[in-house]
Amino acid sequence: MSHPGTLLRIGLIGTLVVALCCFTPVLVILFGALGLASLIGYLDYVLLPALIFFIGLTAFALWRQKKQQASCNPPSGKES
């Protein structure tokens, strides 16, 4: 990815969207309105792994960003 914050942005947006779908009845209402209510029982099989993936992606992006900042700004070795 060209921009360093892109991975973090994708992770945060994905986490927010999946968390919204996990903890609110957004998808249940949407599936019911579309006539796909029979698929509601399978949402847990998709949403929980997706939530874990996006939380992991966000954590990885934060770790990578911290690592890049540390390599760009090495400690000066001076005591305060």
C-alpha positions, 0 to 999 in steps of 0.5 A: 500500500502506498500510503502508510495510514491506508492499512490502518484506515481499512482496519478501522472502517472494517472493524466499525462496520462489522461491529455495527452489524454484530451488535445491532439488528441492522443485517437482520432488518436488511435481510428480512426486508430483502426476503433473505431471512432464512440466512440470518442463522448463518450471520454468526459464522461470517460476522464473528470471524470478520470482526476478529480479522479486522481487529487483528488487521487494525492491531497489525497496522498500529504495530507496523505504524509504531515500528516505522515511526521508531525506525524514522526517529531513532533515540538520540541517546541523551538523558534528560 
